[in-house]
Amino acid sequence: MIKNLAGRLKELRIQNKLTQKQVSELTDRIGGSIMYENDNFSGYETGERTPSAEILLSLSYLYKCSTDYLLGKSNDMPAILLDTNGLTPSQIKAISALIESIRQ
């Protein structure tokens, strides 16, 4: 088993508030991979199965992180993204200004 892969897949799925089925459906749209046959995805999170390169790439796109991070070769966490759906442009601008002021 690849170091930390199972744990990172589960951690990222939970952080993104997704079910295993949702991850499967989303990555199918991204890369056309078939992950959910016979509940294979749960095997990725338990370490019983290893995803193909195609599935790893789809997961990296979904979670906006590198495949090196998924494979445990890098500890650089993926960027945290804020869901701005439903916010007005002025609200988004205010949040951006708040974040920038905290950085300073």
PyMOL commands that place a pseudoatom at each C-alpha (Angstrom):
pseudoatom trace, name=CA, resn=MET, resi=1, chain=A, elem=C, hetatm=0, pos=[0.000, 0.000, 0.000]
pseudoatom trace, name=CA, resn=ILE, resi=2, chain=A, elem=C, hetatm=0, pos=[1.156, 3.510, -0.756]
pseudoatom trace, name=CA, resn=LYS, resi=3, chain=A, elem=C, hetatm=0, pos=[2.083, 5.485, 2.360]
pseudoatom trace, name=CA, resn=ASN, resi=4, chain=A, elem=C, hetatm=0, pos=[-0.807, 7.604, 3.685]
pseudoatom trace, name=CA, resn=LEU, resi=5, chain=A, elem=C, hetatm=0, pos=[-2.958, 7.225, 0.536]
pseudoatom trace, name=CA, resn=ALA, resi=6, chain=A, elem=C, hetatm=0, pos=[-5.968, 5.626, 2.241]
pseudoatom trace, name=CA, resn=GLY, resi=7, chain=A, elem=C, hetatm=0, pos=[-5.963, 8.130, 5.094]
pseudoatom trace, name=CA, resn=ARG, resi=8, chain=A, elem=C, hetatm=0, pos=[-5.548, 11.118, 2.833]
pseudoatom trace, name=CA, resn=LEU, resi=9, chain=A, elem=C, hetatm=0, pos=[-8.367, 10.008, 0.534]
pseudoatom trace, name=CA, resn=LYS, resi=10, chain=A, elem=C, hetatm=0, pos=[-10.736, 9.634, 3.478]
pseudoatom trace, name=CA, resn=GLU, resi=11, chain=A, elem=C, hetatm=0, pos=[-9.597, 12.884, 5.100]
pseudoatom trace, name=CA, resn=LEU, resi=12, chain=A, elem=C, hetatm=0, pos=[-10.055, 14.902, 1.899]
pseudoatom trace, name=CA, resn=ARG, resi=13, chain=A, elem=C, hetatm=0, pos=[-13.473, 13.363, 1.234]
pseudoatom trace, name=CA, resn=ILE, resi=14, chain=A, elem=C, hetatm=0, pos=[-14.653, 14.238, 4.743]
pseudoatom trace, name=CA, resn=GLN, resi=15, chain=A, elem=C, hetatm=0, pos=[-13.175, 17.766, 4.578]
pseudoatom trace, name=CA, resn=ASN, resi=16, chain=A, elem=C, hetatm=0, pos=[-15.087, 18.313, 1.345]
pseudoatom trace, name=CA, resn=LYS, resi=17, chain=A, elem=C, hetatm=0, pos=[-18.283, 16.925, 2.935]
pseudoatom trace, name=CA, resn=LEU, resi=18, chain=A, elem=C, hetatm=0, pos=[-18.719, 14.247, 0.266]
pseudoatom trace, name=CA, resn=THR, resi=19, chain=A, elem=C, hetatm=0, pos=[-19.916, 10.668, 0.402]
pseudoatom trace, name=CA, resn=GLN, resi=20, chain=A, elem=C, hetatm=0, pos=[-17.944, 7.912, -1.298]
pseudoatom trace, name=CA, resn=LYS, resi=21, chain=A, elem=C, hetatm=0, pos=[-20.650, 7.695, -3.950]
pseudoatom trace, name=CA, resn=GLN, resi=22, chain=A, elem=C, hetatm=0, pos=[-20.473, 11.455, -4.605]
pseudoatom trace, name=CA, resn=VAL, resi=23, chain=A, elem=C, hetatm=0, pos=[-16.685, 11.263, -5.006]
pseudoatom trace, name=CA, resn=SER, resi=24, chain=A, elem=C, hetatm=0, pos=[-17.142, 8.437, -7.464]
pseudoatom trace, name=CA, resn=GLU, resi=25, chain=A, elem=C, hetatm=0, pos=[-19.740, 10.340, -9.476]
pseudoatom trace, name=CA, resn=LEU, resi=26, chain=A, elem=C, hetatm=0, pos=[-17.677, 13.549, -9.511]
pseudoatom trace, name=CA, resn=THR, resi=27, chain=A, elem=C, hetatm=0, pos=[-14.481, 11.823, -10.588]
pseudoatom trace, name=CA, resn=ASP, resi=28, chain=A, elem=C, hetatm=0, pos=[-16.404, 9.940, -13.268]
pseudoatom trace, name=CA, resn=ARG, resi=29, chain=A, elem=C, hetatm=0, pos=[-17.342, 13.348, -14.710]
pseudoatom trace, name=CA, resn=ILE, resi=30, chain=A, elem=C, hetatm=0, pos=[-13.766, 14.615, -14.435]
pseudoatom trace, name=CA, resn=GLY, resi=31, chain=A, elem=C, hetatm=0, pos=[-11.862, 11.685, -15.858]
pseudoatom trace, name=CA, resn=GLY, resi=32, chain=A, elem=C, hetatm=0, pos=[-14.358, 9.135, -17.056]
pseudoatom trace, name=CA, resn=SER, resi=33, chain=A, elem=C, hetatm=0, pos=[-13.068, 6.557, -14.583]
pseudoatom trace, name=CA, resn=ILE, resi=34, chain=A, elem=C, hetatm=0, pos=[-15.296, 3.901, -13.089]
pseudoatom trace, name=CA, resn=MET, resi=35, chain=A, elem=C, hetatm=0, pos=[-14.724, 3.755, -9.349]
pseudoatom trace, name=CA, resn=TYR, resi=36, chain=A, elem=C, hetatm=0, pos=[-17.952, 2.707, -7.736]
pseudoatom trace, name=CA, resn=GLU, resi=37, chain=A, elem=C, hetatm=0, pos=[-18.346, -0.755, -9.256]
pseudoatom trace, name=CA, resn=ASN, resi=38, chain=A, elem=C, hetatm=0, pos=[-18.710, -3.266, -6.420]
pseudoatom trace, name=CA, resn=ASP, resi=39, chain=A, elem=C, hetatm=0, pos=[-18.018, -0.587, -3.810]
pseudoatom trace, name=CA, resn=ASN, resi=40, chain=A, elem=C, hetatm=0, pos=[-14.362, -0.320, -4.895]
pseudoatom trace, name=CA, resn=PHE, resi=41, chain=A, elem=C, hetatm=0, pos=[-13.958, 3.172, -3.508]
pseudoatom trace, name=CA, resn=SER, resi=42, chain=A, elem=C, hetatm=0, pos=[-14.314, 2.044, 0.093]
pseudoatom trace, name=CA, resn=GLY, resi=43, chain=A, elem=C, hetatm=0, pos=[-11.367, -0.254, -0.590]
pseudoatom trace, name=CA, resn=TYR, resi=44, chain=A, elem=C, hetatm=0, pos=[-9.247, 2.769, -1.506]
pseudoatom trace, name=CA, resn=GLU, resi=45, chain=A, elem=C, hetatm=0, pos=[-9.993, 4.377, 1.860]
pseudoatom trace, name=CA, resn=THR, resi=46, chain=A, elem=C, hetatm=0, pos=[-9.259, 1.208, 3.827]
pseudoatom trace, name=CA, resn=GLY, resi=47, chain=A, elem=C, hetatm=0, pos=[-6.084, 0.407, 1.923]
pseudoatom trace, name=CA, resn=GLU, resi=48, chain=A, elem=C, hetatm=0, pos=[-7.451, -2.857, 0.544]
pseudoatom trace, name=CA, resn=ARG, resi=49, chain=A, elem=C, hetatm=0, pos=[-7.257, -1.555, -3.032]
pseudoatom trace, name=CA, resn=THR, resi=50, chain=A, elem=C, hetatm=0, pos=[-4.982, 0.851, -4.878]
pseudoatom trace, name=CA, resn=PRO, resi=51, chain=A, elem=C, hetatm=0, pos=[-6.546, 3.270, -7.378]
pseudoatom trace, name=CA, resn=SER, resi=52, chain=A, elem=C, hetatm=0, pos=[-5.234, 3.386, -10.919]
pseudoatom trace, name=CA, resn=ALA, resi=53, chain=A, elem=C, hetatm=0, pos=[-3.193, 6.328, -12.179]
pseudoatom trace, name=CA, resn=GLU, resi=54, chain=A, elem=C, hetatm=0, pos=[-6.295, 7.605, -13.997]
pseudoatom trace, name=CA, resn=ILE, resi=55, chain=A, elem=C, hetatm=0, pos=[-8.342, 7.581, -10.798]
pseudoatom trace, name=CA, resn=LEU, resi=56, chain=A, elem=C, hetatm=0, pos=[-5.530, 9.230, -8.803]
pseudoatom trace, name=CA, resn=LEU, resi=57, chain=A, elem=C, hetatm=0, pos=[-5.373, 12.015, -11.359]
pseudoatom trace, name=CA, resn=SER, resi=58, chain=A, elem=C, hetatm=0, pos=[-9.158, 12.510, -11.222]
pseudoatom trace, name=CA, resn=LEU, resi=59, chain=A, elem=C, hetatm=0, pos=[-9.014, 12.635, -7.422]
pseudoatom trace, name=CA, resn=SER, resi=60, chain=A, elem=C, hetatm=0, pos=[-6.226, 15.219, -7.521]
pseudoatom trace, name=CA, resn=TYR, resi=61, chain=A, elem=C, hetatm=0, pos=[-8.364, 17.411, -9.791]
pseudoatom trace, name=CA, resn=LEU, resi=62, chain=A, elem=C, hetatm=0, pos=[-11.392, 16.959, -7.541]
pseudoatom trace, name=CA, resn=TYR, resi=63, chain=A, elem=C, hetatm=0, pos=[-9.523, 17.802, -4.337]
pseudoatom trace, name=CA, resn=LYS, resi=64, chain=A, elem=C, hetatm=0, pos=[-7.299, 20.445, -5.980]
pseudoatom trace, name=CA, resn=CYS, resi=65, chain=A, elem=C, hetatm=0, pos=[-4.094, 18.850, -4.740]
pseudoatom trace, name=CA, resn=SER, resi=66, chain=A, elem=C, hetatm=0, pos=[-1.129, 17.136, -6.329]
pseudoatom trace, name=CA, resn=THR, resi=67, chain=A, elem=C, hetatm=0, pos=[-0.896, 13.414, -6.895]
pseudoatom trace, name=CA, resn=ASP, resi=68, chain=A, elem=C, hetatm=0, pos=[2.321, 13.636, -4.856]
pseudoatom trace, name=CA, resn=TYR, resi=69, chain=A, elem=C, hetatm=0, pos=[0.218, 14.769, -1.899]
pseudoatom trace, name=CA, resn=LEU, resi=70, chain=A, elem=C, hetatm=0, pos=[-2.216, 11.876, -2.368]
pseudoatom trace, name=CA, resn=LEU, resi=71, chain=A, elem=C, hetatm=0, pos=[0.660, 9.399, -2.636]
pseudoatom trace, name=CA, resn=GLY, resi=72, chain=A, elem=C, hetatm=0, pos=[2.400, 10.709, 0.482]
pseudoatom trace, name=CA, resn=LYS, resi=73, chain=A, elem=C, hetatm=0, pos=[5.426, 12.099, -1.380]
pseudoatom trace, name=CA, resn=SER, resi=74, chain=A, elem=C, hetatm=0, pos=[4.541, 15.663, -0.367]
pseudoatom trace, name=CA, resn=ASN, resi=75, chain=A, elem=C, hetatm=0, pos=[3.014, 17.113, 2.752]
pseudoatom trace, name=CA, resn=ASP, resi=76, chain=A, elem=C, hetatm=0, pos=[1.836, 20.297, 1.070]
pseudoatom trace, name=CA, resn=MET, resi=77, chain=A, elem=C, hetatm=0, pos=[-1.827, 20.506, 1.953]
pseudoatom trace, name=CA, resn=PRO, resi=78, chain=A, elem=C, hetatm=0, pos=[-4.258, 21.448, -0.789]
pseudoatom trace, name=CA, resn=ALA, resi=79, chain=A, elem=C, hetatm=0, pos=[-5.418, 25.045, -0.770]
pseudoatom trace, name=CA, resn=ILE, resi=80, chain=A, elem=C, hetatm=0, pos=[-8.498, 25.730, 1.272]
pseudoatom trace, name=CA, resn=LEU, resi=81, chain=A, elem=C, hetatm=0, pos=[-11.285, 26.958, -0.957]
pseudoatom trace, name=CA, resn=LEU, resi=82, chain=A, elem=C, hetatm=0, pos=[-14.263, 28.978, 0.186]
pseudoatom trace, name=CA, resn=ASP, resi=83, chain=A, elem=C, hetatm=0, pos=[-17.648, 28.203, -1.287]
pseudoatom trace, name=CA, resn=THR, resi=84, chain=A, elem=C, hetatm=0, pos=[-18.967, 31.541, -2.504]
pseudoatom trace, name=CA, resn=ASN, resi=85, chain=A, elem=C, hetatm=0, pos=[-22.057, 30.173, -4.227]
pseudoatom trace, name=CA, resn=GLY, resi=86, chain=A, elem=C, hetatm=0, pos=[-25.030, 32.377, -3.477]
pseudoatom trace, name=CA, resn=LEU, resi=87, chain=A, elem=C, hetatm=0, pos=[-22.951, 35.384, -2.436]
pseudoatom trace, name=CA, resn=THR, resi=88, chain=A, elem=C, hetatm=0, pos=[-23.110, 38.684, -4.255]
pseudoatom trace, name=CA, resn=PRO, resi=89, chain=A, elem=C, hetatm=0, pos=[-19.976, 40.176, -5.813]
pseudoatom trace, name=CA, resn=SER, resi=90, chain=A, elem=C, hetatm=0, pos=[-19.872, 42.801, -3.062]
pseudoatom trace, name=CA, resn=GLN, resi=91, chain=A, elem=C, hetatm=0, pos=[-20.039, 40.076, -0.373]
pseudoatom trace, name=CA, resn=ILE, resi=92, chain=A, elem=C, hetatm=0, pos=[-17.216, 38.170, -2.047]
pseudoatom trace, name=CA, resn=LYS, resi=93, chain=A, elem=C, hetatm=0, pos=[-15.181, 41.370, -2.220]
pseudoatom trace, name=CA, resn=ALA, resi=94, chain=A, elem=C, hetatm=0, pos=[-15.795, 42.000, 1.505]
pseudoatom trace, name=CA, resn=ILE, resi=95, chain=A, elem=C, hetatm=0, pos=[-14.665, 38.477, 2.400]
pseudoatom trace, name=CA, resn=SER, resi=96, chain=A, elem=C, hetatm=0, pos=[-11.557, 38.870, 0.232]
pseudoatom trace, name=CA, resn=ALA, resi=97, chain=A, elem=C, hetatm=0, pos=[-10.750, 42.155, 1.971]
pseudoatom trace, name=CA, resn=LEU, resi=98, chain=A, elem=C, hetatm=0, pos=[-11.194, 40.535, 5.390]
pseudoatom trace, name=CA, resn=ILE, resi=99, chain=A, elem=C, hetatm=0, pos=[-8.842, 37.689, 4.463]
pseudoatom trace, name=CA, resn=GLU, resi=100, chain=A, elem=C, hetatm=0, pos=[-6.266, 40.134, 3.163]
pseudoatom trace, name=CA, resn=SER, resi=101, chain=A, elem=C, hetatm=0, pos=[-6.455, 42.204, 6.347]
pseudoatom trace, name=CA, resn=ILE, resi=102, chain=A, elem=C, hetatm=0, pos=[-5.903, 39.072, 8.451]
pseudoatom trace, name=CA, resn=ARG, resi=103, chain=A, elem=C, hetatm=0, pos=[-2.829, 38.197, 6.369]
pseudoatom trace, name=CA, resn=GLN, resi=104, chain=A, elem=C, hetatm=0, pos=[-1.322, 41.582, 7.149]
for i in range(1, 104): cmd.bond("trace and resi %d" % i, "trace and resi %d" % (i + 1))
show_as sticks, trace
zoom trace
